[in-house]
Amino acid sequence: MKSAQGICLKYIVILTFALLGNYYLLFLSSFNIPRYIPFTNIAINGVVIFTIFMVALNIFIRELIKLRPDFGVGFLTLYGATASFFSETFFQAFLLHLFPEGGFYYFFIDVLVNSIMFGAISFLIAFQLKTQNTARLISFIVVFLLVLKLITYFFPPLLQKH
């Protein structure tokens, strides 16, 4: 019989290897993939990582709902955020091992920011899959975007690259 922890472990491994594969293809391979989408300042790496996590978290939370229909939005969010946190931690630890000059500061910031972001995305996915309440989901997304905009307005140094 499957367990929620076993499914979570499976997706931690899947997400970690997806992140490693993405990093290899975009930064270490000999493929000539541009850094940005042409004529924009949108990084291809960010779009690919966002897509990987959206698809994986959607499938992961659906699998959890099928296994345990009694799980609420909170538990589903917690499992999604946990899978995201551990996969991101393993990936960043690998990068820290490859490039130690980055230091622990960048490791910590990357893990923290990505875990918070994908935890919020886990909540949105879990809420939609569990409640099917699209109107409230749209209001959550609007509030989430407004909070992000306020954070970037009041704390612009958080977005600067060092």
C-alpha positions in Angstrom: 0.0 0.0 0.0 1.2 3.5 -0.9 1.8 6.1 1.8 1.8 9.9 1.5 5.4 10.0 2.7 6.4 7.5 0.0 4.7 9.6 -2.7 6.4 12.7 -1.3 9.8 11.0 -1.4 9.1 10.0 -5.0 8.4 13.6 -6.1 11.4 14.9 -4.1 13.6 12.7 -6.3 11.7 13.6 -9.5 12.0 17.3 -8.8 15.6 17.1 -7.8 16.6 15.3 -11.0 14.4 17.6 -13.1 16.2 20.6 -11.6 19.6 19.0 -12.2 18.7 18.1 -15.8 17.4 21.6 -16.4 20.7 23.1 -15.0 22.8 20.7 -17.1 20.9 21.5 -20.3 20.8 25.3 -19.9 24.2 26.0 -18.3 26.6 23.1 -18.7 25.8 21.4 -22.0 27.1 22.5 -25.4 23.6 23.3 -26.6 23.3 26.9 -27.7 20.2 27.8 -25.7 19.8 31.6 -25.1 19.6 32.8 -21.5 16.5 35.0 -22.1 13.4 34.6 -24.2 14.2 36.7 -27.3 13.1 40.4 -27.1 12.2 40.1 -23.4 14.1 40.1 -20.1 12.4 36.8 -19.0 15.0 34.1 -18.2 14.3 30.8 -19.8 15.7 29.0 -16.7 13.0 30.6 -14.6 10.2 29.7 -17.0 11.4 26.1 -17.2 11.7 25.7 -13.4 8.3 27.2 -12.9 6.8 24.8 -15.5 8.5 21.8 -13.9 7.2 22.7 -10.5 3.7 23.5 -11.7 3.3 20.2 -13.5 5.0 18.1 -10.8 3.1 19.7 -7.9 -0.2 19.4 -9.8 0.3 15.7 -10.4 1.7 15.2 -6.9 -1.3 16.8 -5.2 -3.7 14.9 -7.4 -2.0 11.7 -6.4 -2.2 12.6 -2.7 -5.9 13.5 -3.1 -6.6 10.1 -4.8 -4.7 8.3 -2.0 -6.1 10.3 0.9 -9.3 12.2 0.1 -9.6 13.2 3.7 -6.5 15.5 3.5 -7.4 19.1 3.6 -5.9 22.0 1.8 -3.4 22.6 4.6 -2.0 19.1 4.6 -1.8 19.1 0.8 0.0 22.4 0.9 2.4 21.2 3.6 3.3 18.1 1.5 3.8 20.2 -1.7 5.9 22.7 0.2 7.9 19.9 1.8 8.6 18.3 -1.5 9.6 21.6 -3.0 11.8 22.5 0.0 13.8 19.2 0.0 14.2 19.1 -3.8 15.4 22.7 -3.8 17.7 22.1 -0.9 19.3 19.0 -2.6 19.7 20.9 -5.8 21.3 24.0 -4.1 23.6 21.7 -2.1 24.8 20.2 -5.4 25.4 23.7 -6.8 27.2 24.7 -3.7 29.4 21.6 -4.1 30.1 22.5 -7.8 30.6 26.2 -7.2 31.7 26.8 -3.6 32.6 30.4 -4.3 28.9 31.2 -4.2 28.9 30.6 -0.5 26.3 29.7 2.1 24.5 33.0 1.7 23.3 32.3 -1.8 22.5 28.7 -0.9 20.3 29.9 2.0 18.6 32.8 0.1 17.9 30.5 -2.9 16.4 27.8 -0.8 14.4 30.2 1.3 12.9 32.2 -1.6 12.2 29.3 -3.8 10.6 27.3 -0.9 8.3 30.2 0.0 7.4 30.7 -3.7 6.6 27.1 -4.4 4.9 26.7 -1.0 2.5 29.5 -2.1 2.0 27.8 -5.5 1.4 24.5 -3.6 -1.4 26.3 -1.7 -3.0 27.6 -4.9 -2.9 24.2 -6.6 -4.1 22.4 -3.5 -6.9 24.9 -3.0 -8.1 24.6 -6.6 -7.9 20.8 -6.7 -9.6 20.3 -3.4 -12.4 22.9 -3.5 -12.9 23.6 -7.2 -13.6 27.2 -6.3 -12.1 29.1 -9.1 -13.5 32.5 -8.1 -11.8 32.4 -4.7 -8.7 31.1 -6.3 -8.5 34.1 -8.6 -8.9 36.4 -5.6 -6.1 34.5 -3.9 -3.9 35.0 -6.9 -4.7 38.7 -7.1 -3.9 39.2 -3.4 -0.7 37.1 -3.8 0.4 39.3 -6.7 -0.4 42.5 -4.8 1.6 41.3 -1.8 4.5 40.6 -4.1 4.2 44.0 -5.6 4.1 45.7 -2.2 7.2 43.7 -1.1 9.1 44.8 -4.2 8.0 48.4 -3.7 9.0 48.7 -0.1 12.0 46.4 -0.2 13.7 46.9 -3.6 17.1 45.6 -2.4 15.6 42.1 -2.1 15.5 41.9 -5.9 18.9 43.1 -6.6 21.5 40.6 -7.7 24.8 40.7 -5.8 
